[in-house]
Amino acid sequence: MFRKSDGFEGIIGSSLRMQKLFRIIDQVAEDGESTVLIQGESGTGKELVARAIHARGPRRNKNFVPVNCAAIPDDLLESELFGYVKGAFTGATQNKMGRIQYAAGGTLFLDEIGDMKPALQAKLLRVLQEKEYEPVGGVKPIPVDVRIVAATHRDLEKLVAEGKFREDLYYRLSVIPLQIPPLRDRREDIPLLLESFTKVFNRGKKHPLAGFTEAAVQALISYPWPGNVRELENLVQRLVVLHGGETVDLDDLPAKYTAHMTSAANIRQRQGVDAGSISTIALHEAIWNGDGINFNDLVDGLERQLISQALARTGGNKKEAARLLNLKRTTLIEKIKKKRIDINMGVQRASCA
Ligand SMILES: Nc1ncnc2c1ncn2[C@@H]1O[C@H](COP(=O)(O)OP(=O)(O)OP(=O)(O)O)[C@@H](O)[C@H]1O
């Protein structure tokens, strides 16, 4: 979808939470050995994170091998992972290399690890503890050097408590636990994701999508996104097809993306009061959930957006951007450095808007 040069290894996000995640990915990647357990809801980008860990670490020149433990039937998963020797079962007419061996020297990404059956969990534990495995039907252990990155959208601790997941394997896997926040907990990223996906899906289109009205963006910012970034990506793809050449307004959004608002008219009214002001994004009531808000994240996200937009409007000219923001130039430069704001990103965003 995104190129590796977009965002952080193709992961888009400028919220404080994502910036923190990027820093941790770099630390984890550098280590190159420890097992990582990535947890997060479906569609939050767990596979992207696993790929980034591989791509930024010392194993990058060897294979990254993804295996979806939920998608492969139980009886096939064992031979897919560990391979088999000739004669292991009817139809095994020759030796077959398993994906663990294919990942040797590189990274094995075990997606949906929570779905792995107990017998296989025991075999995997052996790989982690002894750094060796036996192919199906084999008698001799084969040594293997592989980094294991596992992911799940399930609560593994709960599965352990219910006796469905081995406790020893859980501890072995979660040497480095990474939690990816759901999109509703980093709503500041939504405008950037909308712009970035629009740019991608607009490529080569005769009638590219012109963008989104402020009201449409407001509605999308306050939508709960149960399908996370995958859902947002799919929505933008659909809008590019159905509304090419237009600016997406509230009425163009499928009903479920506006149903959470009190009424469309209500939003327009708010817009009227504070037309064009980005502060309505951060102050929208929908940011309040049962747990309260993350004040620092929201303020940081708002600052980033304002700075990026000012840079975008001025083609990256810091002096002009500082004037638009009514900030001292030195203050702006300090903030750009401290927040590691990508000046080019702002300029690109301006040219695609
Ligand atoms: N921060 C992000 N920036 C850009 N694209 C993203 C981001 N997060 C997710 N995506 C995109 O969303 C889709 C789902 O991502 P991915 O498969 O990594 O999620 P996942 O958490 O592994 O999902 P699942 O648990 O369902 O396997 C992909 O198309 C991916 O490119």
The ligand as a MOL file (V3000), in Angstrom:
LIG
                    3D

  0  0  0     0  0            999 V3000
M  V30 BEGIN CTAB
M  V30 COUNTS 31 33 0 0 0
M  V30 BEGIN ATOM
M  V30 1 N -0.6670 3.1830 10.7480 0
M  V30 2 C -0.9270 2.6890 9.5310 0
M  V30 3 N -0.5200 3.3480 8.4390 0
M  V30 4 C -0.8000 2.9030 7.1930 0
M  V30 5 N -1.5040 1.7910 6.9530 0
M  V30 6 C -1.9300 1.0720 7.9960 0
M  V30 7 C -1.6590 1.4810 9.3300 0
M  V30 8 N -2.2060 0.5710 10.1690 0
M  V30 9 C -2.7870 -0.3660 9.3860 0
M  V30 10 N -2.6370 -0.0610 8.0880 0
M  V30 11 C -3.1810 -0.7990 6.9360 0
M  V30 12 O -4.3390 -1.4530 7.4160 0
M  V30 13 C -4.4110 -2.7760 6.9390 0
M  V30 14 C -4.3470 -3.7510 8.1050 0
M  V30 15 O -3.0350 -3.7190 8.6630 0
M  V30 16 P -2.3850 -5.0200 9.3170 0
M  V30 17 O -2.6910 -6.2460 8.5050 0
M  V30 18 O -0.9530 -4.7290 9.6110 0
M  V30 19 O -3.2390 -5.0460 10.6630 0
M  V30 20 P -3.3350 -6.1870 11.7390 0
M  V30 21 O -3.3870 -5.4910 13.0520 0
M  V30 22 O -2.2210 -7.1860 11.5220 0
M  V30 23 O -4.7450 -6.8250 11.4150 0
M  V30 24 P -5.2850 -8.2960 11.7620 0
M  V30 25 O -5.2280 -8.4610 13.2620 0
M  V30 26 O -6.6860 -8.2790 11.2480 0
M  V30 27 O -4.3730 -9.2570 11.0410 0
M  V30 28 C -3.2510 -2.9540 5.9690 0
M  V30 29 O -3.6910 -2.6860 4.6650 0
M  V30 30 C -2.2510 -1.9120 6.4290 0
M  V30 31 O -1.4510 -1.4930 5.3740 0
M  V30 END ATOM
M  V30 BEGIN BOND
M  V30 1 1 1 2
M  V30 2 1 2 3
M  V30 3 2 2 7
M  V30 4 2 3 4
M  V30 5 1 4 5
M  V30 6 2 5 6
M  V30 7 1 6 7
M  V30 8 1 6 10
M  V30 9 1 7 8
M  V30 10 2 8 9
M  V30 11 1 9 10
M  V30 12 1 10 11
M  V30 13 1 11 12
M  V30 14 1 11 30
M  V30 15 1 12 13
M  V30 16 1 13 14
M  V30 17 1 13 28
M  V30 18 1 14 15
M  V30 19 1 15 16
M  V30 20 2 16 17
M  V30 21 1 16 18
M  V30 22 1 16 19
M  V30 23 1 19 20
M  V30 24 2 20 21
M  V30 25 1 20 22
M  V30 26 1 20 23
M  V30 27 1 23 24
M  V30 28 2 24 25
M  V30 29 1 24 26
M  V30 30 1 24 27
M  V30 31 1 28 29
M  V30 32 1 28 30
M  V30 33 1 30 31
M  V30 END BOND
M  V30 END CTAB
M  END
